[in-house]
Amino acid sequence: MRPLNPTETLALLVALSVMSSPSPAEDNEDTFTPYVRGLYGYDSNLFRLQNDQEANAVLGSTDTAESFYTLAAGMDMNLRVSRQIIRAHAEYNQTWFSKYSLLDYDGRDAYLKWDWLVGNATKGDVGIAETLTQASYTNVKKPVSNLIRTRQRFFHAATKLDNRWQVKFGAERVDTDNDASVQQALDATVDTVNAGVQYTSNKGSTVELISRRSDGEYPNRQLVGLAPIDNDYLQWDNGVAIVWAPSGKTQVSGKLNYTQRNYAEVPQRDFSGLTGLLAMDWMVTGKTTLRASLHRDIGALENDTASYTLNQGIAFGADWKPTAKLTFNAQLRHDDISYAGDPGFVLSTAPAREDRLTTAQAGMQYSVLRNTTLGLVLKRGVRDSSEAFSSYRYNSALINLRSEF
């Protein structure tokens, strides 16, 4: 799992501190919520360097620690028009680094979504979203500024056939652009379409059969050695997804897909196999929830080429809310990461890279005032890699304060 960059950590803290999912009351009311927030972050090894020798070679110093500050202002809006709901979010943020001022940047995060309803049987959403943020430093391993713009356009719909069955379909386009020339081989457009059918039991459990097709296009070829590689691919995910509540305190959810990814130019990197996720939430008491999950997926955690990795892992977590104003949470996660999809591997005789990544995280959110929330996240990560100079350790701390008006 790559370390979060400053804007992503800010988004994580906000999600933890304000629990951004709208409540039923918000769905039935017009709301306009401006806010401001600030974040202080510290990372003991921001560029994920292996040891003092590598740090000296890259930074000219053995001091790998860095701190940064982020200030942001934005607004959230829900507007009900008859039975339709318009949702909007907009934020502008600035981040400053203590030592590496060349990494300072202005970012943004915005979306506009229409939750639509036609009659009593058909509903869905349509919208656009865009973010501008600094890229992760894990793979470049040095202070290089690279702003990533991600633009998403999407449409989803579901039509009820009766009280138990509904048909679902959707389409999405995601464009990713890097402003650093050395990273523009990662520029991509991914077009996805999906269709499925869902059954809901009289107790609320669901079973869904779904098929998804993704077309990935990379306009800039990646240079591996002296060979320019075309990373375009076609991927199919066909499978089943379930949500089951065996009791009022336990929920089990999961998906199991047969995934096929085929590359236009280097078929040695093609992937076919099972991918999926199995997760369980157990509400031990009204104040304590335990979570556990298993996953196997491609390209979701680490990607230092325009190709993919195979990730297999397990995670455990807990939430404890002793009072209405105070929440604690913790997570322990381990991932085995295989780089069999790296084009550098298939064009050489070297063995594929293998990584093991373990992260431990603890957090706290406290409502200081009625509209002001303080958040704290502490994290430790350890990666062991078969590739030279790719192992690392780090500790990080994030403090976030958000106030709504």
N, C-alpha and C positions, 0 to 999 in steps of 0.2 A: 504494500500500500504506500503510495507516494505521500510525503508530508504535505500538509495543506499550506498553500501560500497565504499571505496576510489577508487578502480579501476573503478567501475561503474560510479561514479561521473565524473571521468576523461573522460571516454568514452562519457558521456552525454555532457560535455562541448566541447569536440572535435567535436561531431556531430553538436552542435549548432554553433560553431565558424567557421567551415570550410564547412558546408553543404555538406557532403561527397558524395552525389549522383553525379555520373559522368555527365558532360555536353556532348552534342552531339559532340563537338570538341574532347573531351577526348576519346569518343568511336571510333573516326576515326583516332586517333593518338597513336603512341607508347609513353608511359610516364613512367618515373621512378622518384619517388619523395621521397627522404629521408627526415626525419624530426626529430626534438627534441621537447620536451615539458616538462613543469613543472607545478605543481599544488600545491596550498596551500589551505587546508580545515580546517574549524572550525565547531565544533558541540557542542551545549550547553548541550546535553544529549545523548552522543554517544550510551550508552547501554539501552536507552529508559526505565529509571527507573521512578517510579510513584512519589516518594516524598523523602524528606530528610531521613526519617526512613529507607526506602528500600535502599537508597544509602549508608547509614552508614553500614547496614547489609552486603551489597554486596562488597562495595569498601573500607569500613573503613573510609569514608569521605563523606561530603555533596557536594563536588566539583565534578560534573558530566561532566564538559566540557573537551574537548580534541581537539587537533589540530594535523594535519599530513601534510606530504610533499611527493610528488611523482615526480620522474624524470623518463622520458621515452625517448627511441630512437626507431625509426622504419622506415619503408618504405612502399609505395604504388606503385603498378606497373600495367600497362595495356600493353599487347603485342598483336598486331593484326597479325594473321597468315592467309593470304588469307581472307576468310570470317569469320574465327573463332577469338574469343577474349579470351585471358588468363588473368585473374585478380589475383593478389596476394597482400597480406598484412601481415606484420610481425612486432611485437613490443615486446620489453622487457622493463619492468618497475620495479622500486624499490620504496617502500613506507616505511616511517619512522614515528613513532608516538612520540609525545613530552613526554608523561608520561608513556605510556604502551608499552615499547620497546619489550615485548614478542609478540606483534601483528605485528611487522615489518615483511615484506615479499617481495619476488621477484615474480613478476607475468609475464604473457605473453599473447599475443593475436595474432592469426594468422589464415589466411585462404588461400585456393587456389581454384579457380573456373574457369571452362571452359564454356563460353557461346558459344554453338555450333549451327550450322545451316546446315541443309541438304536440298538441293534444295531450292525452294521458299516457301515450304508449312510447313516444320517441323523445329522447333527450341526448344531450352531448355537450361538447365545448369546442370552441375554435379560438385561436389566438396566436400571438407572437411574443417572443421574449428575446432579450439581448443582454449579454454581460461583457464587460471589458475588465480584465484583471491581469495581474502579473503571473507568469507561468511558474511552475515548480522549478526549484533549483537542483533537484535530486540528480537528474541525468546530465545536465551541463556541468555541475559540480564546480562552478565558479561564478563570480558576480557579473552575470550577463543579463541585461534588461531585455525581456521579451514579453510584450503585451499580447494577450490572446483575446480575440473577439469571437464570441460564440453567439450565433443568431439561430433561433428556432422558430419554425412555423408548424402549427399542428391543427388537426381536426379529428374529433372522435364522436362516435354516435352509437346509440344502443336502442333497439326497438323490441318491445315486449311482444311475444307471440301469444302468451297467456300469463297466468299468475306465477308460473314456474319457469318458463323458458324465455330467453331473450337472445337476439342476434346482435353482435358487436362488431364494429369495424372502425378503422382509423387510418390516418396518413400523417407523416411527419417528415420535415426536412431540417437538418442541422448543418450549418456552415461554420467551420472553424478556420480562423485566419491568424497566423503568427506574424508579428511585425519585424522580428529579427531574421535576417537573411539566412543564417545558419540553421534556423528551425522551420523554414518554409516548406521543406519536404513533408512536414506534418500537416500542412493545410489540407482540408478535406471537406467534402460534401457527402452526407449520408442521407439517402432517401429510404424511408421505411413505410411499408404498408402492412396492415394486419387485419385479420378477420377471425371471428370465432363465434361459438355458441355457448351460452351459460345456463346451467340449471341451478335453481335455488330451492332448497328443501323447506318444509314448513317450520323448521327450527332455525332457519337462517343460514345454514351451511351452503356453500356454493362449490360447484365443479364446472370448470370451463375448459373447453377444447379450443386451442388457438393455433393459428399459423401466421408466421411473420416472415417477411422478405425484406432484406436490407441490401441496398446497393451503395458501396463505398467508392468514391472517386477522389483520387489524389492528383491534382493538376500538375504538381511539380514532382518530377522523378527524383528518387532518392539515390545518391551516389554511394555505392558499396564497392570499395576499392576503386577500380576504373570503370565499373559497370553501372550505368543508369538503370535503376529498377522501377518498374511500374507497380505500384501497390494497390491498384484497383481490385476490388473483390465483390463477390456476390455471396450473401449468407442467407440460409433458411433456418428458422427455428420452429419446429413443429412439436407440440406437446400438450400438457394438461396442467392446470393450476387449480388448487383447492384452498378453501378456507373452512375450517371445522372447529366448532366450539363444543368439546365434549362435556364441559360444565360451565357454569356461570363465571368461573374464575380462570379458566384455561382456554387459550385459543391456539390452534395449530394452523399454519399456513405454509404453502409450498408450491413449487413449480418444477416440472421435469420436462426437459426438451431434448429432442434429438437435433443437434446443431451441425450444420454443414457450412463450411466457409471455403470457397474456391477462389484462387488468385489467377488473374488473367495471364501473368507472365512467368511466375515461378511456382508451378504446381507442386513442387516439393514441400511448400509451406501449407498446403491445403489441410484443413482440419475437419474431422467428423467424429462425433461421439456424444455422450450424454453430458448435459449441463443442467444445473438447477440449483434450487435453494429450498431448505427445510428450516422453518423457524417455529419456536414455541414461546408464548408469553404465559406466565403463571402469576396471577394476582394472589400472593400469599396472604396478605391482609389488605384492608382498604388503603393502607399507606405504603405497602411494599410490593414491588413487582420484580420477578426474575425472568430473564430472557436467555435463550440459547439458540444457536443457528449453525447450520452446515451449508457450505456452498461449493460449487464447482462451475467456473465460468471462464470465458476467454476475453482478454483485453480489458478487464474492468479495473485492475489495480495498478499495473505498472506498464509503461509503454514508452521505451526510449528509442523505438523505431516507429515507422508508420505501419508496422505489422501488429502482431498480437502476442500475448503471453497466455499460458494456461495456469489458472489460479485455483487452488484447492485449499479450503480453510475452515476453521471453526471459531466461534466467538461466544463469549458468555458476558452477560450484563445484568445490572441491577439498578432499580430506581427506588428511592426512599423519600417519602414526603412527610416528615414529622409534623409540620404545621402547614397552614394554608399559604404561608409566605415563603417557606423554605423547602428546597428540593435538593437531594444529593443523587448522583448517578455515577456508575463505574462500568468499565468494559475492559475485558481481556480478549485479545484476538491473535490468532496465529495463522499464517499463510505460507504454503509452499508454492513457489512461482517458477514455472518452466518457460524458457525463452525459445522454444522450438520454432516459433514463428518469425524469429529474427532473420532477415534476409542475409545478414552476414554469416550466419551459421550454415545455411544451405549452399552458399557459394565458397565455402572453405571446408577443410577437414577437421576443424576444431570441434570439440564436443559442445553441445548446447549448454548454455549457462543455466544454473539452478540457484535460486535464492530461497532463504527461509527468513521470514519477517515476523517478529513478535512485537505487539504494542500493548501497553497498559495505560489506561486513561481514567481519571477521576475528575468529577465536576461538581459544581455547586451553583444554584441560582437562588437569589434572595430578593424579595420585593421590598426595597428600601422604603419607598413611598407608594401611593396608590398607582401611579403611572410610571414609576421608575424601578428598573430591575438591574441588579448587579450579578454578573456571571464570572465564574472562575473555572478554568480547565487546566489540569496538570497532566503531562503526558511523557512517557518514556518509550523509545523505540530502539530495537536492535535488529540489524539485518546481517546475516551471514551469507556470503556469496561464493560460488566456485570461480568467479571471475576476479582477477587481481584488481585491487583498489576499489572494489564495489561493496565491501562490507562497511558498516558504520554503526555508531551509537549516538543517540541524542536525548536530551531532556528539554522540554519546553513548558512555558507557562503563559497563559492568556488571561487578561482581565478585561471585562467588557462592561460598560455602563450604557444603558439605553433609557431614554425618557420620552414619553409620548405626551402630546398636547390635545 
